[in-house]
Amino acid sequence: MKKFFTFMFASCLGFILALGLLTLIGIGLINRQAKKAVPQVKTNSVLQLDFSKAIPEKTNNVAVNNSPLNFQFETGDVVGLYDMTRAIRKAKTDSKIKGIFLDLTGSSIGSATASVVRDALIDFKESGKFIYSYSDNYTQGTYYLASSADSIFANPRGAGVDFRGMAASIPFFKDMLDRLGVKMQVVYVGNFKSATEPFRMNQMSPDNKLQVREYLDGLYNIYLEDISSARKIPVEQLKNIANEYKIRNAEDAIEVGFVDKLCYRGEMVDFLKEKLGLDDDKKVKTTSIGLYASTLKPSIGKDKVAVVFAEGSIVDGNGEAGSIGGKKYAKLIRKIRKDKKVKAIVLRVNSGGGSAFASEEIWHEIELAKKQGLPVITSMGDVAASGGYYIACNSDTIFAEPNTITGSIGIFGMIPSVQTMLKNKVGVEFDTVKTGQFATGISPFFNMSPKEEAIVQEMVDEGYELFLKRVGEGRGMNREETNKVAQGRVWTGEAALKNGLVDVLGGLEDAIALAAKKADLDKYKVAQYPVAKNPFSAFLENLTGKSASAQIKNEMIEDEIGSEGYQLYQMMKEAKNATGIQARMPFEIIIH
């Protein structure tokens, strides 16, 4: 009887908890829908931009970030770059919006993405409305955005601006793998295809150092020129400030002209009140970029320009949100090109590549769309390299930002062998009986034989030749010309324009306008793909789906080892999970 009551109590408790959970979910859904139905944009408002989360290319096209460990309901979408810039342009002529407040504490944003947002902010200033920026501590990346502001504010007890030049740090794992007894068997093509270097070397090769140097110099020059133009400080003076590390505290930032005013966050509110002409007892009305973006109206027209956002690693199969599944995207493009209302396709690429097979699947569908008579235009974001360039190379026209990272035309294969580790660390050995010398296949439990390695190398060589062929056909180059700019080498958008890998320096809006022009469209609707789930729906799916436990694990790991350590963990994880021949960017760089 005691066990019976214990069981009944547990069952009732479970029912009550489930009912409570469903009630919370219902309340969250009702609140979310109510807020989306009636956007709260009031007169005399300040548009607030917070960059604490990474900005996807397309709104909500991100991996689920509402896990059971972080039980809360988002009140707004994860605004994508395209909608963010559209919202800023709308705010320029919206009488309800009096100015923009940039909250740049703890921001994370890519170089090309930052340029696009910054350009939109500078355009906004032409309205005569103000832009104020505030941060407890400006990183080099957040200061780049802040430089677009009329006035830059900083916390007097913060570090001011961390301005010291750019550096690229690449972790190398070879010694660690050697100690573990893991042999990373690597085959690759291209002197600059250095994605495998961290697993087979202890430092960068001379070729890799050369391309990293050129890549960093290109980014740094754009960065300095833009800040120089905004803050009226000569480039050489900026270099001197960085090289001498002259900004070591907030007062230094004032002295060199990087910051206009030091104040605490509460005092920042007082400055906004003064700018808006508000009395001390009045509150500043702020509107988040997420809420404001929800007021954007769709474009009008029966004809459509389809914008396909391809961001994240290129993987086999369907992939998850925030990645480019070869099967999923091939099916998506096939559906788009069969839609009679679609008159042109714009491919927005932000990817360092991945699976060569998945890249070919996507390339094939784009080629069929072109043969069907649809104009295909590519717009490149922060990165469109290796597999990211593969899926773009046959477009009619390719746009890139000056600081886009592109190229990396090369192929590699990497097969780990744990034979030594199992034998020496845990005392496990394998023996086998086989009907032929290749019967076991390429197995992680055995080192590759010379013949097996030769076969894999031949496959990689064939993959590289196919890559060269695709690029050559798409760009109108012969093999020699293509190979000269290939070899796995990475280029900035500016350099890629000079060597023929891209056609025009410009952004997504430019690409859409050209696509419409090529399709002879005056009125048209911009249709965005893939259709992304909102954060609430994604939360429900994650709560009940297979990914919940994996996400809990990942959050625990990141909490334990920190964000930079988690980046290294993800690099190792991607290398471990990568299958087949890879067309991946030659390095993962952490820019400080």
Buried (B, 14 or more C-beta within 10 A) or exposed (E): EEEEEEEEEEEEEEEEEEEEEEEEBEEBBEEBEEBBEEEEBEEBBBBBBBBEBBBBBBBBBBBBBBBBEEEEBBBBBBBBBBBBBBBBBBBBEBEBBBBBBBBBBBBBBBBBBBBBBBBBBBBBBEEEBBBBBBBBBBBBBBBBBBBBBBBBBBBBEBBBBBBBBBEBEBEBBBEEBEEBBBBBBBBBBBBBBBBBBBBBBEEBEEBBBBBBEBBBEBBBBBBBEBBBEBBEBEEEEBBEBBEEEBBEBBEBBBEBEBBBBBBBEEBBBBBBBEBBEBEEEEEBBBBBBBBBBBBBEEBEBEBBBBBBBBBBBBBBEEBBBBBBBBBBBBBBBEEBBEEEEBBBBBBBBBBBBBBBBBBBBBBBBBBBBBEEEBBBBBBBBBBBBBBBBBBBBBBBBBBBBBBBBBBBBBBBBBBBBBBBBBEEEEEEEEEEEEEEEEEBEBBBEBBBEEEBBEBBBEBBBEBBBBBBEBBBEBBEBEEEBBBEBBBBBBBBBBBBBEBBBBBBBBBBBBBBBBBBEBBEBEEBBBBBBBEBBBBBBBBBBBBEEEBBEEBBEBBEBBEEEEEEEBBBBBBBEBBEEBEEBBBBBBBBBEBB
